[in-house]
Amino acid sequence: MTGSQIYDIIRPGFRDLIHSNIGLTQIASGLVWTEGPVWFPAHDMLLFSDIPRAHIYSWTPHGGVSLYQQNSDYANGNTRDREGRLLTCQHGTRSLVRTEHDGSRTTIAHSHNGKRLNSPNDVVVRSDGSIWFSDPTYGILSNLEGYKADQEQDGRFVYRVEPDTHTITAVSRDFVQPNGLAFSADETRLIVAESGSSHDPSVPSVLRGYDVSPDGRLTNMHDLAEIDQGLPDGLRVDAYDNIWCSAADGVHVFSPTGELLGKILVPATVSNLTFGGPRRNMLFITATSCVYSIFVNVSGAVD
């Protein structure tokens, strides 16, 4: 798709965030359900999950796509920690797992209050080293993206894990199905996707915002923006705190106050996205069986 075909400019400020003459490039195809894109600048490499196949793949500008982890335990969301290690939400083990530099794996979180987690979904790391992740039930609803099982937790929460002790705290209990999450550039706000409309159409397809206190508590919950096509899944924030969120028809871009600026239209349901490339101005988009890239006119906030 060319540039003129993929942009829905709703507010004039959206033009400043895109290159209107540049279109989407498909960099991977033939997959099942792609998710969890994360950029590793030290290796000039993108990693992403194919959940049903239980694989993690890599992509580089010169080498293309290759298999990175053959048995990912139904990995979904991925991110980097502050030491450049891979953090992965595994549906199969119902755990948050870190891949060490030598390739071994360390379990960071697998239970809360003595009960197994649901199925960790997406994950971000704050500059203090704390790890924040969402825990909906998608990985235990069927055998497609994990193993069908009973829910042990009494809800679907957002958690914070302390960097040294790995103490886990439920910081938000406000969701039917919490999904993607991202901090503002200065880390004073947290944005979380509510994707409960996947199984209950009465649940609003919204992004919720919180203020983040210095000690990691969340306050001032409010509905920040609504997705008008499908539901919100993964999201990222750029250097100016604009919010880039997945949707059924592409990537929706909101101002920091939740105004819809425009859309990048993608020919498949988008699950997630991340900024990457040497200048963090390349947007990588996981969309059903494919992965796309596109240059934008803004850099992503450091994640």
N, C-alpha and C positions, 0 to 999 in steps of 0.2 A: 504494500500500500504506500502511495506517495504521500508527501507532507500535506498537500491540499485536501486529501481524502480522510485524514485521520484526526484532525483537530476540530473540536467543537468549542469555539471561543464564546464564552458567556459574558465575561467581563473584560474590558480592555487590558487590565493588568496581566491577564494570562499570556498576552503576546510577548511580554518581557521575559517569560519563563521558558519559552520554546524557540526552536528554529523552524519557522513555518515551511521551509523548503525541504526539510529532512523527514524521511519516513521511517517506518519500522524495518528492522532487519531481523529475520528469523535465524537464530543461532543454534537451535536444537529442535528436533521434531521426533515423531514416532514414539512418544512416551505415553504414560497413562494419566497421571495427575501430578503435575509438577508443583513444587512448593519450596519454601525455605531458602530463597537466594541470599547469599552472603558473599561479599567481596573481600579477598585477601590481598591487600596492596603489596605485601612483601613478595608475593609470588605471581603478581599480575594475573590473578585467577579468580573465577567465579565458581562457587559450589552451589548445588541445588539438589533437592530431594525429588525422587519419584516415589511417592508413598506406597502405592499398591505393589510395586515391584521390590520394595525394601532395598533400594539402591540410593546412594549419593553419587552424583556425577560432577565432574569438573569441566570447565570451559576456559580456554585461554585464547587470546587473539591470534596466536600463530599455530596452536596445536588443535583447536577445535574441541570437540566433546570427547571425554573418555570416562571410564568407570573409576570412581574414587574409593567408594566403600561398597563392597558387594553385599554385605549383610549389615544393613543400617538399623535393623530392628524397627522397621516402619517409621523411619525418621520423618518428621514434619519440619518445624521451624528450626533454623540455624542462626547463629551469630558468632562473632569473635569476642573473646574476653580481652582484658587489658594486656595480656601477655601473648596475644596472637594465637591462642588456642581455640579450637572449634568447640562450641557449645551446641548441643543438639537435643531437641525434644523428641523422645522416642515413644511412639504409641505402643510398640510391642512390649517393652519393659515397663511402660507407664512411669518413665523416669526422665529426669534431666541429666544428661551425660556429657562429660568433657573428654575430648580426644587430646591426649598429651602429645608433646612434640615427638615422642618416640613411637607414636601410634597406639599405645595402650589407652584404655578407657577408664575413667573414674566416674562413679555415680555421685552426683551432687545432691539430688533430691529424689526420693521415691515414695515418701509417705508424709502424712500430716496427722498429728494426734493419733498415731498408732494405726492408721488406716491407709491403704494404698491410694495414691493419686488416681485421678480419672484417666487422663491421657494428655500430658503436657503438649502444648500446641505451638506457641510462639514465645520468643525469649529476647530480652535486651539486657545490656549491661550498663550500669551507671559508672561515672568516673571514679566513684569511691570503691569500685569493685563488686558492689552488690549486684545480684542477678535477679531479674524480675521476669516472671513467666505466667502465662495463662493456662488454665486447666479445665477446658470443656470436656465433654464426654464423647467426642466424635470417634476416637480410636477404640472405644469399647462398645459402640452401637452395632457393629457388624464385624465380619472377618475380612473386609476389603482393605481397611487401613489400620489393622491391628488384630486384636483377638476379642471376640464378643465376650463380654463379662458384665457382672453386676457392678453398679456404682457403689463404692464404699463411703466416699465423702458425702456429707449432708448438703452439698451444694457444688457449684462450679465457680471457682475463685481465681483471683489474681494473687500471686505469691511473691514475696521478697525473700531471697536467700542471702544471709550474711557471708561476706567473702572469706573470713577466717574460720568461723565455727560451723558454717553451713546450716545454722539455725534457720528454720523456715517459718515465715509468718504470713498469714492470710491478710493482705492489705486491702482487698476489696471483695465484698460479697454481693455486689450490685447487679449481677448479670445472670441471664438465662444461659448464654453460652459466650463467655469471654473469648476473644480471638486475638487478632494482631494488636501490638502495642508499640508505642514509641514515645521517647522523651522529647520535649522541646530542646532547642539548641543549648539553652542555659540550664537545662534539667530542672527547672522550677515547675514544669507542668508534665503530666503524663496523659497520654491519649490512648484509649482502649476501644476496640471495635466490639460491638454487640452483634453477634451473628445468629441469635436464637431464632430468627425467622426462617432458618433452614428447615426447621421442623414444626414451627408454630407461627403461622402468618400474622398472628396478632402481636408478635414482638416487633417493636420498631427497629428498623435497620439504621442504627445511629452510631456515631462516634461520641464517646463520653470523655469529658475532660476533668482533670483533677489538678489541684495545687499540691505540690510535693514539699513537705517541710524538710528542714535540714536533717532531721533524724529519720526520714523515710516514711512518715505518715502521710496518708492521702486525705485531703479535705476539699470542700467546695465542689462536690460532684455536680456536673451539669451536662446536659445534652448539647454537644458542640456543633454537630453537623449531621445531616441525614443523607443516606445514599438512595437515589431515586430509581436505580436499576439494580435489581438483585440485592445483595447484602455486602457489608464491609467484611473484609478478611484481613490480609496483610496491609501494612501502611508504613510510610516513612515520612520524615520531616526534613525539609531542606534548610540551608543556612539562614534563611529569612523566616523560618518557622511556618512556611506554607506546608500543608498536609497533603501528601500524595497517597491515595487510598485505592485499593482494588475494588472492582465492581463487576457486574455482569457484562457491561458493554465496554469495559476498558479501565483506564485509570482516571479517577476523579481528583481534581486538585482544588483544595480549599485554602482560603486565607487563614491566618492565625486565629481569626475570630469566627471562622466557620462559614464564610461566604463562598459559594461555589464559583470558582473562577473559570473553569473550563475542563474539558475532558480530552484525553488521548484515547481514541477509539481503537479497540483491538478486536480482531476477528475470532475471539474465543473468550470464555469466561476467565477473568483474571483472578488468581489466587493470592499473589504476593508480588513484591517488587523490592528493589534495593538500588542505591546509587553506587557506582563504581568507576573504574578506569583511573588513570593517573591523576586526573583533576576532579574525580568524583562527580563528573558531569555527564556520565553515561547512565541511563536508567535501564536496569535489567528487569524484565517482566516475565514471571511464570504464569502461563495461561493454558490451562487444561493439558494438552499433550505436547505443548511447544514452549520454547523460551524465546523472547524477543529482546532486542536492545534498541535504544534510540538515544541520540545525543540531545541534551536539553541545555537551556541557557542559565542554569543555576547549579550550584554544587550541593550535594547532600550534607546535612549535618553529620558530624563524626559520630559513628555508632559503635 
